Amino acid sequence: MKASSRAVLISALLFPGLGHLALRPRRTLRGMLFMLPTAAAVLYLLSTMLHLLSQLQDELDAGKLALDPFAILDRVHASGIDNPATNLASAVLLAGWVGAVIDVIWLGKRTPA
């Protein structure tokens, strides 16, 4: 497998920007430009979801929320988790992932075999 194909797979399947590191060591800074915002978005989304999960668990334990999937889904929608900040983090995550894959494909075509 060519190094550029491996780099594309690494960025697409593992994490954006890692493929840049596999392509050539000189691409470390460029890879970091994809990794850092994407990692920040992932951490924000995980933190938000874990906070909501903790609230839901507390409500289930206290008997304030029924163990019914539809009631839980209604509670999740009522929590306001779908807000501009989580939407922005999701957009950054998607853009970082797609951008890193496209960039690694482009760099792979420019890199001699």
SVG drawing of the C-alpha trace seen along z (x, -y; Angstrom):
<svg xmlns="http://www.w3.org/2000/svg" viewBox="-43 -29 53 31">
<polyline fill="none" stroke="black" stroke-width="0.4" points="0.0,0.0 1.3,-3.4 2.1,-5.9 -0.5,-8.3 -3.3,-5.6 -2.3,-4.7 -2.4,-8.4 -5.9,-8.8 -7.2,-5.7 -5.6,-6.9 -7.2,-10.4 -10.6,-8.9 -10.8,-6.0 -8.8,-7.1 -8.7,-10.8 -8.3,-13.8 -4.8,-15.1 -3.1,-11.8 -2.7,-10.9 -0.6,-14.0 1.8,-12.6 2.0,-9.3 2.5,-11.1 5.7,-12.9 7.1,-14.3 7.2,-17.8 3.4,-17.8 3.1,-17.7 2.1,-21.4 -0.5,-21.0 -1.9,-17.9 -2.1,-19.8 -4.2,-22.4 -6.8,-19.7 -6.3,-17.8 -6.6,-20.6 -10.0,-22.1 -11.4,-18.7 -10.2,-17.4 -11.6,-20.5 -15.0,-19.9 -15.0,-16.2 -14.1,-17.1 -16.9,-19.7 -19.5,-17.4 -18.4,-14.5 -18.5,-16.9 -22.0,-18.1 -23.3,-14.6 -21.8,-13.3 -23.3,-16.1 -26.8,-15.4 -26.3,-11.7 -25.5,-12.4 -28.7,-14.5 -30.8,-11.8 -29.3,-9.2 -30.0,-11.3 -33.6,-11.8 -34.1,-8.1 -32.7,-7.2 -34.9,-9.7 -38.0,-8.5 -38.6,-11.9 -38.2,-10.3 -39.9,-7.1 -37.8,-4.4 -39.6,-4.9 -37.6,-5.5 -40.1,-8.1 -40.1,-10.0 -36.3,-10.0 -36.2,-11.2 -38.7,-14.0 -36.4,-14.9 -33.3,-15.0 -35.1,-17.3 -36.3,-19.5 -32.8,-19.8 -31.7,-22.3 -28.7,-20.2 -29.5,-21.2 -28.1,-24.7 -25.8,-26.9 -22.7,-25.8 -23.3,-22.1 -24.2,-22.7 -21.0,-24.7 -19.0,-21.9 -20.6,-19.4 -19.9,-21.5 -16.2,-21.9 -16.0,-18.1 -17.4,-17.4 -15.4,-20.0 -12.2,-19.0 -12.7,-15.3 -13.7,-15.9 -11.1,-18.7 -8.3,-16.5 -9.2,-13.6 -9.4,-15.9 -6.1,-17.6 -4.3,-14.3 -5.5,-13.1 -4.3,-16.3 -0.9,-16.1 -0.6,-12.4 -1.0,-13.3 1.7,-16.0 4.1,-13.7 6.5,-11.7 6.1,-7.9"/>
</svg>
